């Protein structure tokens, strides 16, 4: 699996020295979906057992970020909602 960051997230990392996405990627990998609705959390839980897409949302450097893993688990993308 590859991990990609959008331009907006790359800019956040550049302007916030010492900021690190690792903890958010680990939370996503471990089933902590962050600031998602109960319905979306249930959908994510079900998607971990099937071929569904998985999405989580967190606050990072004062901005909302989304982490999305594709249905086939080939890529996980970290992006700002405005870049979706």
C-alpha positions in Angstrom: 0.0 0.0 0.0 1.2 3.5 -0.7 0.5 6.7 1.2 0.0 10.0 -0.5 -0.4 13.5 0.8 -2.2 16.2 -1.1 -0.6 19.6 -1.9 -2.7 21.2 0.9 -1.5 18.7 3.5 2.1 19.1 2.2 1.8 22.8 2.7 0.6 22.3 6.3 3.6 20.1 7.0 5.9 22.7 5.5 4.5 25.6 7.5 4.2 23.7 10.8 7.8 22.6 11.6 7.7 19.4 13.6 4.2 18.4 12.6 3.8 14.7 11.9 1.0 12.7 10.3 2.2 9.4 11.7 -0.1 9.4 14.8 -3.1 10.1 12.5 -2.2 7.4 10.1 -1.8 5.0 13.0 -5.2 6.0 14.4 -6.7 5.4 11.0 -5.0 2.0 10.7 -6.1 1.0 14.2 -9.8 1.8 13.6 -10.0 5.1 15.4 -12.0 7.0 12.8 -11.7 10.4 14.5 -14.4 13.0 14.0 -16.8 10.9 11.9 -20.5 10.4 12.6 -21.6 7.2 14.3 -23.1 6.0 11.0 -19.8 6.6 9.2 -17.9 4.8 11.9 -20.2 1.8 11.6 -19.7 1.9 7.8 -15.9 2.0 8.3 -16.0 -0.9 10.7 -18.0 -2.9 8.2 -15.6 -1.9 5.4 -12.6 -3.3 7.3 -14.2 -6.7 6.9 -15.1 -6.3 3.2 -13.9 -4.4 0.2 -15.2 -1.0 1.3 -13.5 2.3 1.3 -12.4 3.6 4.7 -12.4 7.3 5.7 -11.4 9.1 8.8 -11.3 12.8 9.8 -9.0 14.6 12.3 -7.9 18.1 13.3 -4.3 18.6 12.2 -2.4 21.9 12.7 -5.8 23.7 13.1 -7.2 22.3 9.9 -9.5 19.3 9.2 -7.9 16.5 7.3 -9.4 13.4 5.8 -7.6 10.1 5.5 -9.1 7.8 2.8 -8.1 4.2 2.1 -9.4 2.9 -1.2 -11.5 -0.2 -1.4 -8.7 -2.4 -2.7 -6.3 -1.0 0.0 -3.8 0.0 -2.7 -3.5 3.6 -1.6 -4.2 5.8 1.4 -4.5 9.5 0.8 -4.3 12.3 3.3 -6.1 15.5 2.1 -8.0 18.6 3.0 -11.8 18.4 2.5 -11.6 21.2 0.0 -9.3 19.0 -2.1 -11.8 16.2 -2.4 
